[in-house]
Amino acid sequence: MTKNKFNFEYGLIGNPLEQSYSPTLHKIFGQYDYQLCPLESSELDAFFEASQFNATNVTIPYKEAVIPYLDDIDPLAKTIQAVNTIVNIEGKLMGYNTDILGMKALLEKNQISLLNKNILILGTGGTAKTAKTLCQELKSRNIYLVSRKKTDDTITYQQAQQIDDIEIIINTTPLGMYGETLDQTPISLESFKKLEAVVDVIYNPLKTRFILEAESKGIKTCNGLYMLIMQAYYASQLFLYHEIIADQISLKLADQVYQQLLSEKANIVLIGMPSSGKTTIAKLLANITKRPLIDTDMLIEEREHLHPAEIIRQKGEAYFRQIEQEIISDIAYHSGQIIATGGGSILATKNQAALKANSKIYFLDRPLDELKPSASRPLSSTFSALEKTYQARYPIYKELADEIIVIDKSASEIAKKIKEVHYNVN
């Protein structure tokens, strides 16, 4: 290992860092070069011995591990016992925690009050400690930290399920994050009958399975994207000025960055009946947004070397749906795509969850009398079959959609309308 890896002015240390949005955010807030520096735990000594940085952020799993290397620590970070921002001030390393400011801003934006509430915090790492300190600061009634093993400071997940008056759950574990734990949830919500809100600090995907479960029960939810943006904003203030100067103009910029990043990261997914125009409009959208185009039927055809209609005829619909589900699972959790789906893709609940996780879903609502039966579509080869399919699927399309786009204009006009809605409403 050479010291070249540690030679940056501003950056982020942690592991893994492949999915980090921090370089984008700091380029906006600070206009300085910001480097990702993935470190193994065995490299921490060498990193801090070099100490060549002006300032660095710290993410999992080192928010607690960096503390012994610091010359001083801000009182709030000392209370939390977790540091996510280190500033080199004339050779002295000063530690701060801007996560707590970001989390507070997240709760305020989503109008989630912790005052006199019973809170369940899932996890025991640095972010969990941050959440606990914030709950104490905001005068929550009872605060429970949940761990896989009981300690003096924590309860187990089994014990947590027995507390029937929990009102807010804050997930600080990585369960549900893009990667190996994508399909996992940290805890079942079935026993929490008084639950008002679920806060998941994960932001990739935008909606974890945990958030989707809460939404299905009508519970208020929010992910960690706004927290990420605000902690980066506050960290950039420390990087540049060694103090936080939060004025209304710069806070408005942070809100604009949130809206921009949310729109850029969320996929645009088109759903609707066969012959509703999904493929044509998706191509136009890809062209005007400069986003990659994904057509699930084309991916299925490339994989099977058969047209979807032939797959259904030769191997049956069940086989086709299984391949379709695998394809959607592979693509749905990537960001910033245009995705045109097959007309029946929304029938499987697993597909619905995958498409909702990282996307905004647009239902292309073309009237039945404008849809065309086709021999190339075995499930809607005649008008009577098409009508039957339409009646069965229409309620699902409406329920799943974030936006219903009535097809009453040309394809190019519809594409422009979807772009406008996506980048403004989002």
C-alpha positions in Angstrom: 0.0 0.0 0.0 1.4 3.4 -1.0 0.6 6.7 0.5 -0.7 7.9 -2.9 -4.1 6.4 -2.0 -4.3 8.8 1.0 -3.2 11.9 -0.9 -6.4 14.0 -1.3 -7.6 17.3 0.0 -11.3 16.5 0.5 -12.9 13.1 0.5 -14.7 10.2 2.1 -13.3 7.2 3.9 -15.3 4.0 4.5 -16.0 0.6 3.0 -17.7 0.0 0.6 -18.1 3.3 -1.3 -19.1 2.3 -4.8 -22.7 3.6 -4.5 -21.7 6.9 -2.7 -23.4 10.1 -3.9 -21.0 12.3 -1.8 -18.7 13.4 -4.7 -21.8 14.8 -6.6 -23.1 16.6 -3.5 -19.8 18.2 -2.4 -19.0 19.4 -5.9 -22.3 21.3 -5.7 -21.9 22.6 -2.2 -18.2 23.2 -2.0 -16.9 23.2 -5.6 -13.8 21.4 -4.5 -12.4 18.1 -5.7 -13.8 15.3 -3.6 -12.3 11.8 -3.6 -13.6 8.4 -2.5 -11.0 6.6 -0.4 -12.1 3.0 0.4 -10.1 1.7 3.3 -9.7 -1.7 4.9 -9.6 -1.5 8.7 -6.0 -2.5 8.6 -5.2 0.7 6.7 -6.6 3.2 9.3 -3.3 3.6 11.0 -1.5 4.4 7.8 -4.2 6.8 6.7 -4.1 8.9 9.8 -0.3 8.7 10.0 -0.2 10.4 6.6 -3.0 12.9 7.5 -2.6 14.7 4.2 -6.2 15.7 3.8 -7.8 19.1 4.5 -11.0 17.4 5.5 -12.8 14.1 5.1 -16.1 12.5 5.7 -16.4 9.1 7.4 -19.0 6.5 6.7 -19.6 2.9 7.7 -17.9 1.1 9.3 -15.5 3.7 10.7 -17.6 6.4 12.4 -16.6 5.1 15.9 -13.2 3.6 14.9 -11.7 7.0 13.9 -12.2 8.6 17.3 -8.9 7.5 18.8 -7.0 9.2 16.0 -8.5 12.6 16.6 -6.9 15.5 18.6 -10.3 16.9 19.6 -14.0 16.2 19.1 -17.0 18.5 19.0 -19.2 18.2 22.2 -22.2 16.9 20.2 -20.1 14.2 18.5 -18.6 13.3 21.8 -22.0 12.7 23.2 -23.0 10.5 20.3 -19.6 8.8 20.2 -19.6 8.8 16.4 -17.9 11.0 13.9 -18.7 11.5 10.3 -16.7 14.7 9.5 -13.0 15.3 10.3 -11.4 18.7 9.6 -7.6 19.2 9.7 -7.1 22.6 11.4 -3.4 23.6 11.3 -2.4 20.0 11.8 -4.9 19.1 14.5 -7.7 16.7 13.6 -11.1 17.9 14.8 -14.1 15.5 14.7 -17.8 16.4 14.2 -21.1 14.7 13.6 -23.3 16.3 10.9 -25.5 13.2 10.6 -27.5 14.4 13.6 -28.2 17.7 11.8 -29.1 15.8 8.6 -31.5 13.5 10.5 -33.1 16.4 12.3 -33.7 18.1 8.9 -35.1 14.9 7.5 -37.7 14.6 10.3 -38.6 18.3 10.0 -39.1 18.0 6.2 -41.4 15.0 6.6 -43.2 16.5 9.6 -42.4 13.6 11.9 -42.3 14.7 15.5 -40.5 12.7 18.1 -41.8 14.7 21.1 -43.3 12.3 23.7 -43.1 9.4 21.3 -42.1 5.8 21.9 -39.2 5.1 19.5 -37.6 1.9 18.3 -34.1 2.3 16.8 -32.9 -0.7 14.8 -29.2 -1.1 15.0 -26.4 -0.2 17.4 -23.7 1.5 15.2 -22.8 5.1 14.9 -26.0 6.1 13.1 -28.1 4.4 15.8 -26.2 6.4 18.4 -26.9 9.5 16.4 -30.6 8.7 16.3 -30.7 8.0 20.0 -29.1 11.3 20.8 -31.5 13.1 18.6 -34.5 11.4 20.2 -33.2 12.5 23.6 -32.7 16.0 22.4 -36.2 16.1 20.9 -37.7 14.7 24.2 -39.0 11.4 23.1 -40.8 9.4 25.8 -39.2 6.0 25.6 -36.2 5.0 23.3 -35.3 1.4 22.6 -32.1 0.3 20.8 -32.5 -3.1 19.1 -29.7 -5.5 18.6 -29.4 -9.2 17.7 -28.1 -9.8 21.2 -29.3 -8.3 24.4 -26.9 -5.9 26.2 -27.3 -3.4 29.1 -28.2 -0.8 26.5 -30.2 -2.8 24.0 -33.1 -5.2 23.6 -33.4 -8.0 21.1 -35.6 -8.1 18.1 -37.8 -10.6 19.8 -38.3 -8.3 22.7 -39.0 -5.4 20.4 -41.9 -7.3 18.9 -43.6 -7.4 22.3 -43.7 -3.6 22.8 -47.2 -2.8 21.5 -47.1 1.0 21.8 -44.2 1.9 19.5 -45.0 5.0 17.4 -41.8 5.6 15.4 -39.3 3.1 14.0 -35.9 4.3 12.8 -33.9 1.8 10.8 -30.1 2.4 10.9 -29.1 -1.1 9.8 -28.0 -1.9 6.2 -30.7 -4.5 5.7 -32.6 -3.6 2.5 -29.7 -1.7 1.0 -28.7 -2.3 -2.6 -26.7 -5.5 -2.7 -26.9 -8.8 -0.9 -29.6 -7.7 1.6 -31.9 -6.1 -1.0 -34.9 -8.4 -0.3 -34.5 -8.3 3.5 -36.4 -6.2 6.1 -35.0 -5.6 9.6 -38.2 -6.4 11.5 -41.8 -7.3 10.8 -44.4 -4.5 11.3 -47.3 -6.8 12.1 -47.2 -6.4 15.8 -46.9 -2.5 15.9 -50.5 -1.4 15.8 -49.8 2.2 16.9 -47.0 2.8 14.5 -47.2 6.3 12.9 -44.0 6.6 10.9 -41.0 4.5 9.6 -37.7 6.3 9.0 -35.2 4.3 7.0 -31.8 5.9 6.6 -31.1 3.8 3.5 -31.4 5.8 0.2 -30.4 3.2 -2.3 -32.9 1.9 -3.2 -35.2 4.9 -2.6 -37.8 2.6 -1.2 -36.6 -0.5 0.7 -38.8 -3.5 1.3 -39.2 -2.1 4.8 -40.6 1.2 3.5 -42.8 -0.6 1.0 -44.2 -2.7 3.8 -45.0 0.4 5.9 -46.6 2.1 2.9 -48.9 -0.9 2.3 -50.2 -0.4 5.8 -50.8 3.3 5.3 -47.9 4.4 7.6 -45.9 7.5 6.8 -42.4 6.8 5.6 -39.2 8.6 4.5 -35.8 7.4 3.3 -32.4 8.8 4.0 -31.7 10.7 0.9 -32.6 14.1 2.4 -30.5 13.3 5.5 -27.6 12.4 3.2 -27.9 15.7 1.4 -28.2 17.8 4.5 -25.3 16.2 6.4 -23.2 16.8 3.3 -24.3 20.4 3.2 -23.4 20.9 6.9 -20.1 19.0 6.4 -19.2 21.3 3.5 -19.6 24.3 5.7 -17.2 22.8 8.2 -14.8 21.9 5.4 -14.7 25.5 4.1 -15.3 27.7 7.2 -14.6 25.4 10.1 -18.1 26.3 11.3 -21.7 25.9 10.1 -23.2 29.0 8.5 -26.7 28.1 7.5 -28.5 30.9 5.7 -31.8 30.7 3.8 -30.2 30.9 0.4 -27.9 28.0 0.9 -30.6 25.9 2.6 -32.8 26.6 -0.4 -30.0 25.3 -2.6 -29.9 22.1 -0.5 -33.6 21.6 -1.1 -33.1 22.1 -4.9 -30.3 19.6 -4.8 -32.6 17.1 -3.1 -35.3 17.5 -5.8 -32.7 17.3 -8.6 -31.0 14.2 -7.2 -34.3 12.5 -6.5 -35.5 13.1 -10.1 -32.1 12.0 -11.6 -31.9 8.8 -9.5 -35.5 7.6 -9.9 -36.1 5.4 -12.9 -38.9 6.4 -15.2 -41.0 3.2 -15.6 -43.8 3.0 -18.2 -46.6 0.5 -17.6 -49.8 -0.1 -19.5 -51.6 -2.4 -21.9 -50.1 -3.9 -25.0 -50.3 -1.3 -27.9 -50.6 1.6 -25.4 -47.3 3.1 -26.8 -44.8 2.1 -24.1 -42.0 1.2 -26.4 -42.4 4.2 -28.7 -42.7 6.7 -25.8 -39.8 5.1 -24.0 -37.5 5.6 -27.0 -38.5 9.2 -27.2 -38.0 9.7 -23.5 -34.5 8.1 -23.6 -33.6 10.5 -26.4 -34.8 13.7 -24.7 -33.6 12.8 -21.2 -30.3 11.2 -22.3 -31.1 8.2 -20.1 -30.4 4.6 -20.9 -33.4 2.7 -22.4 -34.4 -0.7 -21.0 -37.1 -2.7 -22.7 -38.0 -5.8 -20.6 -39.5 -7.7 -23.6 -36.4 -7.0 -25.7 -34.2 -8.3 -22.8 -36.3 -11.4 -22.6 -36.0 -12.0 -26.3 -32.2 -11.5 -26.2 -31.9 -14.0 -23.4 -34.2 -16.7 -24.8 -33.5 -16.0 -28.5 -37.3 -16.1 -29.0 -39.9 -13.4 -29.4 -42.1 -13.2 -26.2 -45.1 -14.5 -28.1 -43.1 -17.6 -29.2 -41.9 -18.2 -25.7 -45.5 -18.2 -24.4 -46.7 -20.4 -27.3 -43.8 -22.9 -26.9 -43.1 -22.9 -23.2 -46.2 -21.4 -21.6 -47.1 -18.2 -19.9 -45.7 -19.4 -16.5 -42.3 -19.9 -18.0 -42.4 -16.4 -19.6 -43.4 -14.7 -16.4 -40.6 -16.4 -14.5 -38.0 -15.1 -17.0 -39.7 -11.7 -16.9 -39.5 -11.6 -13.1 -35.7 -12.4 -13.2 -35.1 -9.7 -15.7 -37.0 -7.0 -13.8 -35.2 -8.0 -10.6 -31.9 -7.6 -12.4 -32.6 -4.1 -13.7 -35.1 -2.4 -11.4 -32.6 -1.4 -8.6 -30.3 0.5 -10.9 -30.8 4.2 -11.2 -31.6 6.8 -13.8 -33.1 4.5 -16.5 -36.1 4.6 -18.8 -37.8 1.2 -18.4 -40.6 0.0 -20.7 -42.3 -3.0 -19.3 -44.4 -5.8 -20.7 -48.2 -5.3 -20.3 -48.5 -8.2 -17.8 -45.4 -7.5 -15.8 -47.4 -5.8 -13.1 -49.3 -9.0 -12.3 -46.5 -10.4 -10.0 -46.2 -8.8 -6.6 -42.4 -9.3 -6.7 -42.3 -7.2 -9.9 -44.5 -4.5 -8.3 -42.1 -4.3 -5.3 -39.0 -4.2 -7.5 -40.4 -1.5 -9.8 -41.6 0.7 -6.9 -38.3 0.5 -5.1 -36.2 2.8 -7.2 -38.6 4.3 -9.7 -41.5 6.6 -10.5 -44.1 4.7 -12.3 -46.2 6.2 -15.1 -49.3 4.4 -16.4 -50.0 5.1 -20.0 -53.8 5.1 -20.0 -54.9 4.6 -23.6 -58.7 4.0 -24.0 -59.8 0.4 -24.7 -61.3 1.3 -28.1 -57.9 2.7 -29.2 -56.0 -0.5 -28.3 -55.3 -3.0 -31.1 -55.4 -6.8 -30.8 -52.5 -8.5 -32.5 -51.6 -12.1 -33.4 -48.1 -11.3 -32.1 -49.6 -11.0 -28.6 -51.1 -14.4 -27.7 -52.9 -13.0 -24.6 -54.6 -10.2 -26.6 -54.8 -11.7 -30.1 -58.6 -10.9 -30.5 -60.6 -7.9 -29.3 -62.6 -10.0 -26.8 -59.3 -11.4 -25.3 -57.9 -7.8 -25.2 -61.0 -6.5 -23.5 -60.9 -9.3 -20.9 -57.2 -8.6 -20.2 -57.9 -4.8 -20.0 -60.7 -5.3 -17.4 -58.4 -7.5 -15.2 -55.3 -5.3 -15.4 -56.7 -1.8 -15.4 -57.2 -1.5 -11.6 -53.7 -2.8 -11.0 -52.2 -0.3 -13.3 -54.0 2.5 -11.5 -53.1 1.3 -8.1 -49.4 0.9 -8.9 -48.9 4.1 -10.8 -47.4 7.3 -9.3 -48.8 9.2 -12.2 -51.6 8.4 -14.7 -50.8 9.7 -18.2 -53.9 9.8 -20.4 -52.8 9.2 -24.0 -54.6 12.0 -25.7 -51.7 13.6 -27.7 -48.9 12.4 -30.0 -46.2 10.2 -28.6 -43.6 13.0 -28.7 -46.0 15.3 -26.7 -46.6 12.5 -24.2 -42.9 12.0 -23.8 -42.3 15.7 -23.2 -45.1 15.7 -20.6 -43.7 12.8 -18.7 -40.2 14.5 -18.6 -41.8 17.7 -17.3 -43.8 15.9 -14.6 -40.8 13.8 -13.6 -38.4 16.7 -13.2 -40.8 19.1 -11.7 -43.3 17.2 -9.6 -40.7 14.9 -8.2 
